[in-house]
Amino acid sequence: MTSRQALIIVVPENQNDANYNLPIVGNDAAQLERSLRRSDYVVRCIGTGSPSETSRGSIHSAIKKACLEAEENGTLLIFFSGHGFNIAGHDYLVPWDADIADAAAADFLIKIGDVSKHVQNSKAGTIVFFIDACRQGILPRESKSASLAHWSLEKRNRVRSQKYAIVFSCNAGQYSSYVGGTSGFSLFSRAVSEALDTNDSAMTLGQVIASAQKRLDSIAYENGKPRQTIRLSTESDSKSDISKDVICDGTPSGKKRS
């Protein structure tokens, strides 16, 4: 088994409300997978086949399975692209089967803080959760406590043993922008895919984030989108700096791989 594994989760549709459909995430998954495989990751994608693969239960099961099967001291990268928001101080992701119109919307969502339970049971040495969510104009209509202004600021229970971090596509009060159409893409996912590619010089998590931010700024400017600031949230009590962990095979500056 390889020491590098990745799980890509994309939610292109919502079974209860077509306003939450986000078909461009399929393009994001394809580019991410190509970049990761070039660094010898074993990659699993869910949501690119049937939308029902990304039900609340299926997403939890996939994350749990990925964490349990990760090699001891290996690297596990988890990517989510879809919708998300903060309700009453807690960050949530929107699965395929969420009923957003329900007043108790949080009951149908995935609480980001709950992912730490799966992480805690993993033997992986480094786990990074990339979250591309918080889209403009998407909030539960019946929930007065739903907000984008407090997105990513939740204080979660920290993981004790592994090095675990969450990388948010934008800071509190910002939106995670995307370009629509058949060739559309999410700006953050595109930037991260390019930063992870072996033709980029980035190798550590910190370098990948720095490279992705530069690319994100450029992509946003080219497409007339507002700037969004990538936010790294360290979720571990580990004394080691996770930003220095090598997560991909970059190419030294001045060289380019074929």
N, C-alpha and C positions, 0 to 999 in steps of 0.2 A: 504493500500500500504506500502511495506517495505521502510525503510529509506535508503536502499542500493540497487543500481541498476548498471548494467554493460552492456556495448555494446561492442561486439567483432566483429571486421571487418577484414576478411582475404581475400586476392585477389590471388587465386590460378592460374588464367589464364589471358592472355591478348588476346583479340579477334583479334588484328591486327598483333601480333608478338609472336610466340611461344617461342622465346628466353627469354621472360619475364615471362614464366610460372613458378610457384613456388608451386607445389602440396603439399609440406611438411607443409604448413601453416594450412591445415586441422587438422593435428595432434596437432599442437600448440593450436588451438581453443578448441579442446576436453579437453586437460589437463587444460587449463585456466578455462574453464567452471566448471570442477570438483572442482578445488580449490576454486573458487568464491562461488559456491553453499554451500560449507562447512562453509562459513562465512555469510550465509543467504542472498546472493545477488540474486536478480531477474535478470537473464541473457538472453540477446538476442544476437544471432549470425547471421551475414549475410556473405554470401560467401561460406558457407559449403554445401548449397543446389545447387543452380544454380549460376555459375559465374556472370551472368547478374545482380545478386543482388548487385554487387559492381560496378555498373556504376557510373560515376561522379555524376549524379543527385541523384541516390539511396543512395549513401554514405552521401551526404549533407542532404538528407531528413531524413535518419536514425539518424544522429547526432542531427539535429534540433529537431526531435521527442523525442529523449532521454533527451535532455536538458529541453524541455518544460514539460515533464512528470515526471521529477525527483521531489521527495518530498521536500517540503520546509525544508531547513537546512539539507537535507540528503546528502548522498555521491554518486557521480556518477563517475564510472571508465570507460574510453573509451580505447579500445585497437585496434591498427592497425598493421597488419603484411602483408608486401608486399614489394614494391619497392618505393624508394624516392631519391631525389637529390636536389641540390641547383642550381637554374638558375638565374643569374644576381642578386645575393644577396637575393633571396627568396627561402624558403624551400617548396618543393612540394611533394605530394604523388601521386602514379600512380594508377588510377582506371582501371577496366577491359576494358573499351572502349576507353582508351587513344591511340591516334595515335602517337607513339613516333618518327616515321620516318618523321613526318611533321616538317617543319622548325619552325612553330609556336607551338611547343610542349606544351608550358606553357598553351595555351588556352584549352588544353584537360586534364589538371592536376588539382589537388586539392591543393590550396594554404593553408598551415597550418595556416597562420595568419588569414584566413577567419573563422576558427572555433570559434574564439573569439566572433564573432557576435552572434552565437548560444548560447555560454556560457553566454554572457551578459544578455540574456533573460531568463535564468534559475533561479529557486528558490532554487536550490541546494546550500548547504553551502560550499561543497568541491567538486571540479571537477579535476580529474587527467587524462591526455591523455598520454597513453603509446604508443610510436611509435617504432616499430621494422622494420626498413627500412635501406636504404643506403647499398645495396649489391655490392659486387665486380664485376667490369666489366660491370655494367649496367648504360649506359648514352645515352641520345638522340644523335644519330649519326649526326644529322643535326644542332645541337645547339652548337656553339662555346663557349657560356657562361655557359654551364652546368658544374657542378663541384661537387665532393664529398668533396673536401678540405675545403669548407666553410659550409658544412652541419651542421645544428643546431645553427649557429651563427647569424641568422637573428634577427634584432631588430623589434619585433612586437608591435602593439598597445596593451597596457595593459588593463586588465579587472578591473573595478573600485570596484565592490561590492563583488563578490564571491572570494573565495580562489581558484585559478586556477593555475595548473602547468603542464608542459610537461616533460615527462621522455623519453629521447632519448636512444636508445639501444647502441649508440656509440658516441664518440666525433668526432669533425671535423677531417677529414683526415683518419679516421678509417673505417673499414667495419663491417657490421652486418653479422656475419658468420652463416652458417647452415650446417647440415649434410644431405646429400641426401638419396634417397632410400624410399621404402614403409614405413619404420619405422622412416624416417628422422624427423628432428626438427630444429627449429631455436634456437641457443644457448641462446639468450636473453629471448625469450619467455619461454623456459624451466626453466631458472633460476628464472624468475619472478613467474612462476606458483608454483615452489617449495617454494619460499619465502612467497607467499600468502597463502599457504596451512596451515591449522590449526595445523599441526604437527611441524611447525616452530615456534620459539618464537617471531618472528616479529609481531608487531601490528600497529605501526605508519608508515606513508609513509617513513620517514627517516630510520626506522629500516628495512622496506621491501627492500629499495634500497641497504642498507648496506649488508643485507643477500644475495640479488640477486647478488651483485658484487662478493662476496666470491664464490658463487656457479658458477657464470659465469667464473671466473678465473679457477676454477677447471675443469669445462666442456671443456673450451677451451684447457687447457693443455692435458686433456685426449684424445681429438680428434685432436690434432696437429694443432689447429687454433690459429691465432694471438690474443693477448689480446685486449679486447675492454672495454672502460671505460664508464660506465653509466653516463649520464649527466642530471641533474635536472635543468630545466629552470623555474623559478617562473614568472608567467605571470600576476600577480595580484598586485594591489596597496594596498591590505589588509595589515594591520599592524601585523596581526597574522602570526605565522610561520607555513605554511602548512605542513612542514615536521614532525611536532608534532601531526598532525591529525591522529586519529586511523582509519585505513581503512580495517582491517581484525581481526579475532579472533585468535590470536596466542596462543600457549601453553607455559606456564612457562618452563624455562630450566629444564631439568632433567625429564620431564614428556612427555608422548606421547599419543595422542588420537588414538582410534581404528578407 
